[in-house]
Amino acid sequence: MQEKLRTDLERSWAACAPVGGPLATEVLDELLTLWSAPARHYHNVEHLHECLAELAAVAGDLSTRGHRSIALAIWFHDAIYDAARHDNEAASADLAAARLGQLGESPDVIATVGRLILDTAHRAEPATPEGRLMVDIDLSILGKPADRFDRYDAAIRAEYAHVPWQDYRTGRLKVLRAFLARPAIYGATCFKAAYEDAARANLDRAISRLESARN
């Protein structure tokens, strides 16, 4: 991990962790180890850092508590990630509850963080404004410049390298078409204005690429 990236992440963690000291450092080290696992081609520290940067850009529109809960949820939302399993969000929420409990976080904040993490499973419309913002942050990659999106798209395939091509192609097309079919990909006004058009163009291009690919 680059020194500047680690420094930025350490600052972010210090700003939202319930307490400082050795235990908070242990949790930070555990999280960074998880996020840095070799099999993580997209769901890695770069994704973590980008999500935290998206949150920082809209911090002025949030209450202190709302900002901190979302920051903690970002730190934990893909802490557990294995492309071969289907309960990553639930497992990450469980890890957040355990570690934040050890750090003395309040039960209300722990529950909020858990709900925000589960929102990133993208199976249902989030029930809260904070949840909608969390989902928009997680999906911000879809609206990035074409070269960054294409690098993300290739990294997802690398994470699913264990899946045969035709099966991957079918599943990936289903996911991308579902996002494109939404009336709006982003719920928060700032994200819709910044990323909606680019996300639809990126999704169109990725779908066309998959539809025409043979292997």
C-alpha positions as CSV (number, residue, x, y, z in Angstrom):
1,M,0.0,0.0,0.0
2,Q,1.3,3.4,-0.9
3,E,2.4,5.5,2.1
4,K,0.1,8.5,1.2
5,L,-2.9,6.2,0.8
6,R,-2.3,4.6,4.2
7,T,-1.8,8.0,5.8
8,D,-5.1,9.2,4.3
9,L,-6.9,6.1,5.5
10,E,-5.4,6.3,9.0
11,R,-6.7,9.9,9.3
12,S,-10.1,8.9,8.1
13,W,-10.3,6.1,10.7
14,A,-9.1,8.3,13.5
15,A,-11.8,10.8,12.6
16,C,-14.7,8.3,12.9
17,A,-13.4,5.6,15.3
18,P,-15.3,5.7,18.7
19,V,-12.0,5.8,20.6
20,G,-8.3,6.0,19.9
21,G,-5.5,4.0,21.4
22,P,-4.1,0.5,20.8
23,L,-7.5,-1.2,20.4
24,A,-8.6,1.2,17.7
25,T,-5.2,0.7,16.0
26,E,-5.7,-3.1,16.1
27,V,-9.1,-2.8,14.4
28,L,-7.6,-0.4,11.8
29,D,-4.9,-2.9,11.1
30,E,-7.4,-5.8,10.8
31,L,-9.6,-3.8,8.4
32,L,-6.6,-2.8,6.2
33,T,-5.5,-6.4,6.1
34,L,-8.9,-7.5,5.0
35,W,-9.2,-4.8,2.4
36,S,-5.8,-5.6,1.0
37,A,-6.2,-9.3,0.4
38,P,-4.6,-10.4,-2.9
39,A,-7.9,-11.6,-4.4
40,R,-9.5,-8.2,-4.2
41,H,-9.0,-6.6,-7.6
42,Y,-11.8,-4.0,-7.1
43,H,-13.2,-4.4,-3.6
44,N,-9.9,-3.2,-2.1
45,V,-8.3,-0.2,-0.4
46,E,-8.7,1.9,-3.6
47,H,-12.5,1.4,-3.5
48,L,-12.5,2.1,0.3
49,H,-10.5,5.4,-0.3
50,E,-12.7,6.5,-3.2
51,C,-15.9,5.9,-1.1
52,L,-14.5,7.9,1.8
53,A,-13.5,10.7,-0.7
54,E,-17.1,10.8,-2.0
55,L,-18.4,11.1,1.5
56,A,-16.0,13.9,2.3
57,A,-17.2,15.8,-0.7
58,V,-20.8,15.9,0.7
59,A,-19.9,16.2,4.4
60,G,-21.2,19.7,4.7
61,D,-24.7,18.5,4.0
62,L,-24.8,15.9,6.8
63,S,-25.1,16.0,10.6
64,T,-22.0,15.1,12.5
65,R,-23.7,11.8,13.6
66,G,-24.9,11.0,10.1
67,H,-21.5,11.6,8.6
68,R,-19.8,9.5,11.2
69,S,-22.2,6.6,10.9
70,I,-21.8,6.5,7.1
71,A,-18.0,6.7,7.4
72,L,-18.0,3.7,9.8
73,A,-20.3,1.9,7.4
74,I,-17.9,2.6,4.5
75,W,-15.0,1.2,6.5
76,F,-16.8,-2.0,7.2
77,H,-19.1,-2.5,4.2
78,D,-16.8,-4.7,2.1
79,A,-14.5,-5.7,5.0
80,I,-15.7,-9.3,4.4
81,Y,-15.6,-9.9,0.7
82,D,-15.4,-13.3,-1.1
83,A,-16.9,-13.5,-4.7
84,A,-17.8,-17.1,-4.1
85,R,-20.2,-16.3,-1.2
86,H,-23.5,-14.5,-1.1
87,D,-23.6,-13.1,2.5
88,N,-20.7,-10.7,2.3
89,E,-22.8,-7.7,3.5
90,A,-24.3,-9.6,6.4
91,A,-20.9,-10.9,7.4
92,S,-19.4,-7.4,7.2
93,A,-22.3,-6.0,9.3
94,D,-21.6,-8.7,11.9
95,L,-17.9,-7.8,12.0
96,A,-18.8,-4.1,12.4
97,A,-21.1,-4.9,15.3
98,A,-18.4,-7.0,17.0
99,R,-15.5,-4.6,16.5
100,L,-17.5,-1.4,17.2
101,G,-18.9,-3.0,20.3
102,Q,-15.4,-3.8,21.5
103,L,-14.5,-0.1,20.9
104,G,-17.4,1.0,23.1
105,E,-19.7,2.4,20.3
106,S,-23.3,3.1,21.2
107,P,-25.9,0.5,20.3
108,D,-27.8,3.0,18.2
109,V,-24.8,3.8,16.1
110,I,-23.9,0.1,15.7
111,A,-27.5,-0.6,14.5
112,T,-27.4,2.3,12.1
113,V,-24.0,1.2,10.7
114,G,-25.3,-2.4,10.2
115,R,-28.4,-1.2,8.3
116,L,-26.2,1.0,6.1
117,I,-23.9,-1.9,5.3
118,L,-26.9,-4.2,4.4
119,D,-28.2,-1.4,2.1
120,T,-25.1,-2.0,-0.1
121,A,-26.4,-5.4,-1.1
122,H,-28.6,-3.4,-3.5
123,R,-31.5,-5.8,-3.1
124,A,-34.1,-3.1,-2.1
125,E,-34.5,0.6,-1.9
126,P,-32.9,2.0,1.3
127,A,-35.4,3.1,3.8
128,T,-33.5,6.2,5.0
129,P,-31.8,9.2,3.4
130,E,-28.5,8.0,4.9
131,G,-29.0,4.6,3.3
132,R,-29.7,6.2,-0.1
133,L,-26.5,8.3,0.2
134,M,-24.6,5.2,1.3
135,V,-25.8,3.3,-1.8
136,D,-25.0,6.3,-4.1
137,I,-21.5,6.4,-2.7
138,D,-21.0,2.7,-3.3
139,L,-22.3,3.0,-6.9
140,S,-20.3,6.2,-7.7
141,I,-17.9,4.0,-9.6
142,L,-20.5,3.5,-12.3
143,G,-20.4,7.2,-13.2
144,K,-16.6,7.7,-13.2
145,P,-14.7,8.6,-16.4
146,A,-14.7,5.8,-18.9
147,D,-11.1,4.6,-18.3
148,R,-11.8,4.3,-14.5
149,F,-15.1,2.5,-15.1
150,D,-13.4,0.1,-17.6
151,R,-10.7,-0.7,-15.1
152,Y,-13.4,-1.4,-12.5
153,D,-15.3,-3.6,-15.0
154,A,-12.1,-5.6,-15.7
155,A,-11.4,-5.9,-12.0
156,I,-14.8,-7.4,-11.3
157,R,-14.2,-10.1,-13.9
158,A,-10.8,-10.8,-12.2
159,E,-12.6,-11.3,-8.9
160,Y,-14.9,-13.8,-10.5
161,A,-12.2,-15.6,-12.4
162,H,-13.4,-18.8,-10.8
163,V,-16.7,-18.5,-12.7
164,P,-16.8,-19.9,-16.3
165,W,-17.0,-17.2,-18.9
166,Q,-20.5,-17.9,-20.2
167,D,-21.9,-18.1,-16.7
168,Y,-20.1,-14.9,-15.7
169,R,-21.3,-13.1,-18.9
170,T,-24.9,-14.1,-18.2
171,G,-24.8,-13.0,-14.6
172,R,-22.9,-9.8,-15.3
173,L,-25.4,-8.8,-18.0
174,K,-28.2,-9.4,-15.6
175,V,-26.6,-7.1,-13.0
176,L,-25.7,-4.3,-15.4
177,R,-29.1,-4.4,-17.2
178,A,-30.9,-4.2,-13.8
179,F,-29.0,-1.0,-12.9
180,L,-29.6,0.5,-16.4
181,A,-33.4,-0.3,-16.1
182,R,-33.8,1.8,-12.9
183,P,-35.7,5.0,-13.4
184,A,-32.7,6.7,-11.6
185,I,-29.4,5.0,-10.7
186,Y,-28.7,7.6,-8.0
187,G,-31.1,8.9,-5.3
188,A,-29.2,11.8,-3.8
189,T,-29.5,15.0,-6.0
190,C,-25.7,15.7,-6.0
191,F,-24.9,12.2,-7.2
192,K,-27.6,12.2,-9.8
193,A,-26.4,15.5,-11.2
194,A,-22.7,14.4,-11.2
195,Y,-22.9,10.8,-12.3
196,E,-26.3,9.7,-13.8
197,D,-25.5,10.4,-17.4
198,A,-22.0,9.0,-17.3
199,A,-23.2,5.9,-15.5
200,R,-25.8,5.2,-18.1
201,A,-23.2,5.6,-20.9
202,N,-20.7,3.4,-19.1
203,L,-23.3,0.7,-18.5
204,D,-24.5,0.8,-22.1
205,R,-20.9,0.4,-23.2
206,A,-20.2,-2.5,-20.8
207,I,-23.4,-4.3,-21.9
208,S,-22.6,-3.9,-25.6
209,R,-19.1,-5.3,-24.9
210,L,-20.5,-8.3,-23.1
211,E,-23.2,-8.9,-25.7
212,S,-20.6,-9.0,-28.5
213,A,-17.9,-10.9,-26.7
214,R,-17.4,-14.6,-27.4
215,N,-14.9,-15.5,-24.6
